[in-house]
Amino acid sequence: MKPLKNFENLATWLLRINILVVLIVLYFTYLKTAQFTNIAYIVTLAYGLSSILLILGGLQKKATLTIISGILLFGIACYKVGSNFNIHDTIMYLHVFIGSVGLLFVSKGNG
């Protein structure tokens, strides 16, 4: 059976949108507190902004913004997993997934 290459663009856009939605669901109430002196808040804010940049990077012809946002997503996800490592925490697995998607966009770009 041959893969359906026509759905590749749709799948990458669904990944971009789902990353943003997951981060909004996880951190929206925390980000409303606006604690700019807290390092965890700044890291979480960068996490959300990098997911927005991932969507904006998909709208451009060059893949630079997509690759940069993928690096940020992967790095912050690794930080989140490493700083709060708990094998029984389901949120950790979301961060592993987000990091994997970030690494996918680092390696693939927009193409």
DSSP file with accessible surface (Angstrom, degrees, kcal/mol):
  #  RESIDUE AA STRUCTURE BP1 BP2  ACC     N-H-->O    O-->H-N    N-H-->O    O-->H-N    TCO  KAPPA ALPHA  PHI   PSI    X-CA   Y-CA   Z-CA
    1    1 A M              0   0  239      0, 0.0     0, 0.0     0, 0.0     0, 0.0   0.000 360.0 360.0 360.0 133.8    0.0    0.0    0.0
    2    2 A K        -     0   0  186      1,-0.1     2,-0.1     0, 0.0     0, 0.0  -0.592 360.0-109.1 -88.3 146.5    1.4    3.4   -1.0
    3    3 A P        -     0   0  100      0, 0.0     2,-1.2     0, 0.0     3,-0.1  -0.394  28.9-114.8 -71.3 152.7    1.3    6.4    1.5
    4    4 A L    >   +     0   0  125      1,-0.2     3,-1.2    -2,-0.1     4,-0.1  -0.719  34.2 179.3 -90.5  93.2   -1.1    9.2    0.8
    5    5 A K  G >  S+     0   0  144     -2,-1.2     3,-1.4     1,-0.3     4,-0.4   0.722  71.2  73.8 -68.4 -20.5    1.3   12.1    0.1
    6    6 A N  G 3  S+     0   0  152      1,-0.3     4,-0.4     2,-0.1     3,-0.3   0.756  93.4  53.7 -66.9 -22.4   -1.6   14.5   -0.6
    7    7 A F  G <> S+     0   0  120     -3,-1.2     4,-2.5     1,-0.2    -1,-0.3   0.402  80.5  93.9 -93.0   3.8   -2.3   14.6    3.2
    8    8 A E  H <> S+     0   0   74     -3,-1.4     4,-2.3     1,-0.2     5,-0.2   0.923  86.4  46.5 -65.1 -43.8    1.2   15.6    4.2
    9    9 A N  H  > S+     0   0  110     -4,-0.4     4,-2.1    -3,-0.3    -1,-0.2   0.915 113.2  49.6 -64.9 -41.4    0.5   19.4    4.2
   10   10 A L  H  > S+     0   0   96     -4,-0.4     4,-2.4     1,-0.2    -2,-0.2   0.925 110.3  51.2 -62.4 -41.3   -2.7   18.9    6.1
   11   11 A A  H  X S+     0   0   50     -4,-2.5     4,-2.1     1,-0.2    -2,-0.2   0.906 109.6  48.8 -65.4 -40.8   -1.0   16.7    8.7
   12   12 A T  H  X S+     0   0   14     -4,-2.3     4,-2.2     2,-0.2    -1,-0.2   0.897 112.1  49.0 -68.4 -36.1    1.8   19.3    9.3
   13   13 A W  H  X S+     0   0   73     -4,-2.1     4,-2.5     2,-0.2     5,-0.2   0.885 109.4  52.2 -69.8 -36.2   -0.7   22.0    9.7
   14   14 A L  H  X S+     0   0   86     -4,-2.4     4,-2.7     2,-0.2    -2,-0.2   0.900 109.1  50.7 -64.7 -37.6   -2.7   19.9   12.2
   15   15 A L  H  X S+     0   0   43     -4,-2.1     4,-2.2     2,-0.2    -2,-0.2   0.932 110.8  48.7 -63.4 -44.6    0.4   19.3   14.2
   16   16 A R  H  X S+     0   0    6     -4,-2.2     4,-1.6     1,-0.2    -2,-0.2   0.940 115.5  43.4 -59.9 -46.8    1.2   23.1   14.3
   17   17 A I  H  X S+     0   0   79     -4,-2.5     4,-2.6     1,-0.2    -2,-0.2   0.909 112.2  52.8 -68.7 -40.4   -2.3   23.9   15.4
   18   18 A N  H  X S+     0   0   81     -4,-2.7     4,-2.8    -5,-0.2     5,-0.2   0.866 105.3  54.6 -66.1 -35.7   -2.5   21.1   17.9
   19   19 A I  H  X S+     0   0    1     -4,-2.2     4,-2.3     2,-0.2    -1,-0.2   0.945 111.0  46.0 -61.3 -45.1    0.7   22.2   19.6
   20   20 A L  H  X S+     0   0   39     -4,-1.6     4,-2.3    31,-0.2    -2,-0.2   0.937 113.7  48.4 -63.1 -44.5   -0.7   25.7   20.0
   21   21 A V  H  X S+     0   0   70     -4,-2.6     4,-2.7     2,-0.2     5,-0.2   0.926 111.1  49.9 -64.1 -43.0   -4.0   24.3   21.3
   22   22 A V  H  X S+     0   0   38     -4,-2.8     4,-2.6     1,-0.2    -1,-0.2   0.931 112.1  47.6 -62.7 -43.1   -2.4   22.0   23.8
   23   23 A L  H  X S+     0   0    6     -4,-2.3     4,-2.5    -5,-0.2    -1,-0.2   0.874 111.4  50.9 -68.3 -34.5   -0.2   24.7   25.2
   24   24 A I  H  X S+     0   0   85     -4,-2.3     4,-2.0    -5,-0.2     5,-0.3   0.940 112.2  46.9 -65.1 -45.3   -3.1   27.1   25.5
   25   25 A V  H  < S+     0   0  114     -4,-2.7     4,-0.2     1,-0.2    -2,-0.2   0.915 118.1  42.5 -63.1 -40.6   -5.1   24.5   27.4
   26   26 A L  H  < S+     0   0   44     -4,-2.6    -2,-0.2    -5,-0.2    -1,-0.2   0.895 130.7  17.6 -72.5 -40.2   -2.2   23.6   29.7
   27   27 A Y  H  X S+     0   0   34     -4,-2.5     4,-2.7    -5,-0.2     5,-0.2   0.372  87.0 101.9-123.4   5.6   -0.9   27.1   30.4
   28   28 A F  H  X S+     0   0  114     -4,-2.0     4,-1.3     1,-0.2    -3,-0.1   0.934  89.9  44.7 -62.6 -45.8   -3.4   29.8   29.7
   29   29 A T  H  4 S+     0   0  101     -5,-0.3     4,-0.4    -4,-0.2    -1,-0.2   0.882 114.8  50.1 -66.9 -35.0   -4.5   30.4   33.3
   30   30 A Y  H >4 S+     0   0   60      1,-0.2     3,-1.2     2,-0.2     4,-0.3   0.899 108.6  51.9 -68.1 -38.7   -0.9   30.4   34.4
   31   31 A L  H >< S+     0   0   42     -4,-2.7     3,-0.9     1,-0.3    -1,-0.2   0.732  97.2  67.6 -72.2 -20.8    0.1   32.9   31.7
   32   32 A K  T 3< S+     0   0  138     -4,-1.3    -1,-0.3     1,-0.2    -2,-0.2   0.694  86.5  70.3 -70.1 -16.3   -2.7   35.3   32.8
   33   33 A T  T <  S-     0   0   71     -3,-1.2    -1,-0.2    -4,-0.4    -2,-0.2   0.735  89.0-150.0 -74.9 -21.8   -0.9   35.8   36.1
   34   34 A A    <   +     0   0   51     -3,-0.9     2,-0.9    -4,-0.3     3,-0.1   0.945  27.5 168.9  52.4  63.1    1.9   37.8   34.4
   35   35 A Q    >   +     0   0   77      1,-0.2     3,-1.9     3,-0.1     6,-0.2  -0.645   2.6 169.8-102.2  76.9    4.8   37.0   36.7
   36   36 A F  T 3  S+     0   0  127     -2,-0.9    -1,-0.2     1,-0.3    -2,-0.1   0.597  72.2  60.7 -71.1  -8.2    7.7   38.3   34.7
   37   37 A T  T 3  S+     0   0  140     -3,-0.1     2,-0.5     4,-0.0    -1,-0.3   0.579  86.9  89.4 -91.1  -8.3   10.2   37.9   37.5
   38   38 A N    <>  -     0   0   61     -3,-1.9     4,-1.9     1,-0.1     5,-0.2  -0.771  67.3-151.2 -93.3 125.9    9.6   34.2   37.7
   39   39 A I  H  > S+     0   0  111     -2,-0.5     4,-2.5     1,-0.2     5,-0.2   0.899  97.5  55.1 -63.1 -40.2   11.9   32.1   35.5
   40   40 A A  H  > S+     0   0   39      1,-0.2     4,-2.2     2,-0.2    -1,-0.2   0.880 107.4  51.0 -62.5 -35.9    9.3   29.3   35.1
   41   41 A Y  H  > S+     0   0    9     -6,-0.2     4,-2.6     2,-0.2    -1,-0.2   0.922 109.9  48.6 -66.6 -43.0    6.8   31.9   33.8
   42   42 A I  H  X S+     0   0   76     -4,-1.9     4,-2.5    -7,-0.2    -2,-0.2   0.906 111.6  49.6 -66.1 -39.7    9.3   33.2   31.2
   43   43 A V  H  X S+     0   0   30     -4,-2.5     4,-2.1     2,-0.2    -1,-0.2   0.928 112.4  47.9 -64.1 -42.2   10.1   29.7   30.0
   44   44 A T  H  X S+     0   0    3     -4,-2.2     4,-2.2    -5,-0.2    -2,-0.2   0.899 110.7  51.4 -66.3 -38.2    6.3   29.0   29.7
   45   45 A L  H  X S+     0   0   50     -4,-2.6     4,-2.7     1,-0.2    -2,-0.2   0.921 109.6  49.6 -63.8 -42.3    5.8   32.2   27.9
   46   46 A A  H  X S+     0   0   37     -4,-2.5     4,-2.4     1,-0.2    -2,-0.2   0.866 107.5  56.2 -64.0 -34.5    8.6   31.4   25.4
   47   47 A Y  H  X S+     0   0    0     -4,-2.1     4,-1.4     2,-0.2    -2,-0.2   0.942 110.8  42.9 -60.1 -49.7    7.0   27.9   25.0
   48   48 A G  H  X S+     0   0   16     -4,-2.2     4,-1.7     1,-0.2    -2,-0.2   0.910 113.8  50.8 -65.7 -42.0    3.7   29.5   23.9
   49   49 A L  H  X S+     0   0   94     -4,-2.7     4,-2.6     1,-0.2    -1,-0.2   0.876 106.5  54.9 -66.4 -34.3    5.4   32.1   21.7
   50   50 A S  H  X S+     0   0    1     -4,-2.4     4,-1.7     2,-0.2    -1,-0.2   0.850 105.5  52.7 -69.2 -29.7    7.4   29.5   19.9
   51   51 A S  H  X S+     0   0    0     -4,-1.4     4,-1.4     2,-0.2    -1,-0.2   0.881 109.9  48.6 -71.3 -33.7    4.2   27.6   19.1
   52   52 A I  H  X S+     0   0   77     -4,-1.7     4,-2.5     1,-0.2    -2,-0.2   0.913 110.4  51.3 -67.4 -42.2    2.8   30.8   17.6
   53   53 A L  H  X S+     0   0   57     -4,-2.6     4,-2.7     1,-0.2    -2,-0.2   0.835 103.5  59.5 -63.7 -30.9    6.0   31.3   15.6
   54   54 A L  H  X S+     0   0    0     -4,-1.7     4,-1.2     2,-0.2    -1,-0.2   0.911 108.2  44.4 -63.5 -40.0    5.7   27.7   14.3
   55   55 A I  H  X S+     0   0   34     -4,-1.4     4,-0.7     2,-0.2     3,-0.3   0.930 114.3  48.4 -69.4 -44.4    2.3   28.7   12.8
   56   56 A L  H >< S+     0   0   81     -4,-2.5     3,-0.8     1,-0.2     4,-0.3   0.873 107.9  56.2 -63.9 -35.3    3.7   31.9   11.4
   57   57 A G  H >< S+     0   0    0     -4,-2.7     3,-1.1     1,-0.2     9,-0.3   0.826 100.6  58.5 -65.3 -30.2    6.7   30.1   10.0
   58   58 A G  H 3< S+     0   0   16     -4,-1.2    -1,-0.2    -3,-0.3    -2,-0.2   0.722  99.6  58.4 -71.0 -19.2    4.4   27.8    8.1
   59   59 A L  T << S+     0   0  123     -3,-0.8    -1,-0.2    -4,-0.7     2,-0.2   0.537  96.5  78.7 -86.1  -7.6    2.9   30.8    6.3
   60   60 A Q  S <  S-     0   0  100     -3,-1.1     6,-0.0    -4,-0.3    -3,-0.0  -0.670  77.1-132.9-101.7 157.7    6.3   31.8    4.9
   61   61 A K  S    S+     0   0  210     -2,-0.2     2,-0.2     2,-0.0    49,-0.1   0.906  90.4  68.3 -73.2 -42.2    8.2   30.4    1.9
   62   62 A K  S    S-     0   0  161      1,-0.1     3,-0.3    47,-0.1     4,-0.3  -0.515  75.6-143.4 -78.7 149.5   11.5   30.2    3.8
   63   63 A A  S  > S+     0   0   28      1,-0.2     4,-2.5    -2,-0.2     5,-0.2   0.348  71.7 103.7 -94.9   7.6   11.8   27.6    6.6
   64   64 A T  H  > S+     0   0   87      1,-0.2     4,-2.6     2,-0.2     5,-0.2   0.919  82.6  44.8 -60.1 -48.4   14.0   29.7    8.9
   65   65 A L  H  > S+     0   0   38     -3,-0.3     4,-2.5     1,-0.2    -1,-0.2   0.886 113.1  52.0 -65.4 -36.3   11.2   30.7   11.3
   66   66 A T  H  > S+     0   0    0     -9,-0.3     4,-2.2    -4,-0.3    -1,-0.2   0.919 111.3  46.8 -64.4 -42.5    9.9   27.2   11.4
   67   67 A I  H  X S+     0   0   61     -4,-2.5     4,-2.4     2,-0.2    -2,-0.2   0.929 113.0  48.6 -67.9 -42.6   13.3   25.7   12.2
   68   68 A I  H  X S+     0   0   86     -4,-2.6     4,-2.4     1,-0.2    -2,-0.2   0.935 113.5  46.4 -63.5 -44.8   14.0   28.3   14.9
   69   69 A S  H  X S+     0   0    0     -4,-2.5     4,-2.8     1,-0.2    -1,-0.2   0.872 110.7  53.7 -67.8 -32.7   10.6   27.7   16.5
   70   70 A G  H  X S+     0   0    0     -4,-2.2     4,-2.6    -5,-0.2    -2,-0.2   0.908 108.4  49.5 -65.1 -40.4   11.2   24.0   16.3
   71   71 A I  H  X S+     0   0   96     -4,-2.4     4,-2.8     2,-0.2     5,-0.2   0.925 112.5  47.9 -62.6 -44.4   14.5   24.3   18.1
   72   72 A L  H  X S+     0   0   71     -4,-2.4     4,-2.8     2,-0.2     5,-0.3   0.932 112.5  48.3 -62.7 -45.8   12.8   26.4   20.8
   73   73 A L  H  X S+     0   0    0     -4,-2.8     4,-2.3     2,-0.2    -2,-0.2   0.927 114.3  46.1 -60.7 -44.4   10.0   23.9   21.2
   74   74 A F  H  X S+     0   0   78     -4,-2.6     4,-2.3     2,-0.2    -2,-0.2   0.937 115.1  46.4 -64.8 -44.8   12.4   21.0   21.4
   75   75 A G  H  X S+     0   0   39     -4,-2.8     4,-2.1    -5,-0.2    -2,-0.2   0.924 115.0  44.8 -65.1 -44.6   14.7   22.8   23.9
   76   76 A I  H  X S+     0   0   19     -4,-2.8     4,-2.9    -5,-0.2    -1,-0.2   0.888 112.1  52.9 -69.5 -36.9   11.9   24.0   26.2
   77   77 A A  H  X S+     0   0    2     -4,-2.3     4,-2.6    -5,-0.3     5,-0.2   0.919 109.3  49.4 -63.8 -40.7   10.2   20.6   26.1
   78   78 A C  H  X S+     0   0   62     -4,-2.3     4,-2.7     2,-0.2    -2,-0.2   0.907 111.7  49.5 -63.6 -39.6   13.4   18.9   27.1
   79   79 A Y  H  X S+     0   0  112     -4,-2.1     4,-2.7     2,-0.2     5,-0.2   0.925 111.5  48.4 -63.2 -45.1   13.8   21.5   29.9
   80   80 A K  H  X S+     0   0   18     -4,-2.9     4,-1.5     2,-0.2    -2,-0.2   0.904 114.4  45.4 -63.6 -41.4   10.2   20.8   31.1
   81   81 A V  H  < S+     0   0   30     -4,-2.6    -2,-0.2    -5,-0.2    -1,-0.2   0.932 116.5  45.7 -67.4 -43.8   10.7   17.0   31.0
   82   82 A G  H >< S+     0   0   58     -4,-2.7     3,-0.6    -5,-0.2    -2,-0.2   0.870 114.2  46.5 -69.0 -35.3   14.0   17.3   32.8
   83   83 A S  H 3< S+     0   0   58     -4,-2.7    -1,-0.2     1,-0.2    -2,-0.2   0.789 125.5  28.8 -80.5 -26.0   13.0   19.7   35.5
   84   84 A N  T 3< S+     0   0  102     -4,-1.5     2,-0.3    -5,-0.2    -1,-0.2  -0.218  80.3 169.7-125.3  43.2    9.7   17.9   36.4
   85   85 A F    <   +     0   0  133     -3,-0.6     2,-0.3     3,-0.0    -3,-0.1  -0.412   9.2 149.1 -68.2 119.9   10.5   14.3   35.6
   86   86 A N    >   -     0   0   80     -2,-0.3     3,-2.0     3,-0.2     6,-0.2  -0.866  37.7-151.6-150.0 115.0    7.9   11.9   36.9
   87   87 A I  T 3  S+     0   0   84     -2,-0.3    -1,-0.1     1,-0.3     6,-0.1   0.744  97.8  51.2 -63.4 -20.9    7.2    8.7   35.0
   88   88 A H  T 3  S+     0   0  161     -3,-0.0     2,-0.6     4,-0.0    -1,-0.3   0.412  85.1 102.5 -98.2   3.5    3.6    8.7   36.2
   89   89 A D    <>  -     0   0   55     -3,-2.0     4,-0.8     1,-0.1     3,-0.4  -0.768  55.8-160.4 -92.3 120.4    2.8   12.3   35.1
   90   90 A T  H  > S+     0   0  104     -2,-0.6     4,-1.2     1,-0.2     3,-0.2   0.794  89.4  64.7 -71.1 -26.1    0.7   12.5   31.9
   91   91 A I  H  > S+     0   0   54      1,-0.2     4,-1.9     2,-0.2    -1,-0.2   0.874  95.1  60.4 -63.7 -34.4    1.8   16.1   31.3
   92   92 A M  H  > S+     0   0   10     -3,-0.4     4,-2.1     1,-0.2    -1,-0.2   0.908 101.4  52.8 -59.5 -39.3    5.4   14.9   30.9
   93   93 A Y  H  X S+     0   0  113     -4,-0.8     4,-2.2     1,-0.2    -1,-0.2   0.839 104.8  55.0 -69.1 -29.6    4.3   12.8   28.0
   94   94 A L  H  X S+     0   0   59     -4,-1.2     4,-2.7     2,-0.2    -1,-0.2   0.906 108.0  49.4 -65.8 -39.3    2.7   15.8   26.4
   95   95 A H  H  X S+     0   0    8     -4,-1.9     4,-2.6     2,-0.2    -2,-0.2   0.888 109.2  51.8 -67.3 -36.2    6.0   17.6   26.6
   96   96 A V  H  X S+     0   0   68     -4,-2.1     4,-2.2     2,-0.2    -2,-0.2   0.925 111.8  47.4 -63.5 -42.8    7.8   14.6   25.1
   97   97 A F  H  X S+     0   0  100     -4,-2.2     4,-2.4     2,-0.2    -2,-0.2   0.932 111.9  49.1 -63.6 -45.4    5.3   14.7   22.2
   98   98 A I  H  X S+     0   0    1     -4,-2.7     4,-2.6     1,-0.2    -2,-0.2   0.914 111.1  50.6 -63.3 -40.5    5.7   18.5   21.8
   99   99 A G  H  X S+     0   0    6     -4,-2.6     4,-2.4     2,-0.2    -1,-0.2   0.897 109.2  51.4 -63.2 -38.1    9.5   18.1   21.8
  100  100 A S  H  X S+     0   0   66     -4,-2.2     4,-2.0     2,-0.2    -2,-0.2   0.909 110.7  47.4 -65.3 -41.3    9.2   15.3   19.1
  101  101 A V  H  X S+     0   0    6     -4,-2.4     4,-2.2     2,-0.2    -2,-0.2   0.904 110.6  52.8 -67.0 -39.8    7.1   17.6   16.9
  102  102 A G  H  X S+     0   0    0     -4,-2.6     4,-1.8     1,-0.2    -2,-0.2   0.929 109.5  48.6 -59.6 -43.7    9.6   20.4   17.4
  103  103 A L  H  X S+     0   0   85     -4,-2.4     4,-2.2     2,-0.2    -1,-0.2   0.867 107.5  56.5 -65.1 -34.4   12.4   18.1   16.3
  104  104 A L  H  X S+     0   0   69     -4,-2.0     4,-2.4     1,-0.2     5,-0.3   0.938 109.1  45.2 -61.3 -44.5   10.3   17.0   13.3
  105  105 A F  H  X S+     0   0    0     -4,-2.2     4,-1.9     1,-0.2    -1,-0.2   0.793 109.4  56.1 -73.8 -25.9   10.0   20.7   12.2
  106  106 A V  H  < S+     0   0   43     -4,-1.8    -1,-0.2    -5,-0.2    -2,-0.2   0.920 116.1  36.9 -65.8 -43.2   13.7   21.3   12.8
  107  107 A S  H  < S+     0   0   95     -4,-2.2    -2,-0.2    -5,-0.1    -1,-0.2   0.814 129.1  32.3 -79.9 -28.1   14.6   18.4   10.5
  108  108 A K  H >< S-     0   0   62     -4,-2.4     3,-1.1    -5,-0.2    -3,-0.2   0.763  79.8-171.8-101.6 -32.2   11.8   19.0    7.9
  109  109 A G  T 3<  -     0   0    4     -4,-1.9    -1,-0.2    -5,-0.3    -2,-0.1  -0.492  66.4 -36.8  71.0-139.5   11.3   22.7    7.9
  110  110 A N  T 3         0   0   38     -2,-0.2    -1,-0.2   -49,-0.1   -98,-0.1   0.538 360.0 360.0 -93.6  -9.1    8.3   23.7    5.8
  111  111 A G    <         0   0   70     -3,-1.1    -3,-0.0   -48,-0.0    -2,-0.0  -0.015 360.0 360.0 -89.6 360.0    8.8   21.1    3.1
